[in-house]
Structures are given as structure tokens and as C-alpha cells.
Amino acid sequence: MKAALLSIAMLSAIAVWGAGIYAADASTNHAVVDGYGVSASR
């Protein structure tokens, strides 16, 4: 049970972190780029 709760907490933290980076890039009008150099087209 502890492992399941830790996994859920970890996945939630990763999702929030990713959303935060996306929002920070979007708020400064930068193109969002992933780690592979692929940018999101608008």
C-alpha cells in the first residue's frame, strides 16, 4: 500500500512540475520546447 501511495504522489508531482514549466514558458511568450528540441507550433 505504501508503494502505491508513493507512486501516486510521485506521478502527481511530475505532472504538476510539467504543468508549471509549461505555464511559465507560455506566460513569457516563449515557444515551449521539450528536451529533444521539438517545439510546439502555434
Secondary structure, 3 states (H helix, E strand, C coil): CHHHHHHHHHHHHHHHHHHHHHHHHHHCCCCCECCCCCECCC
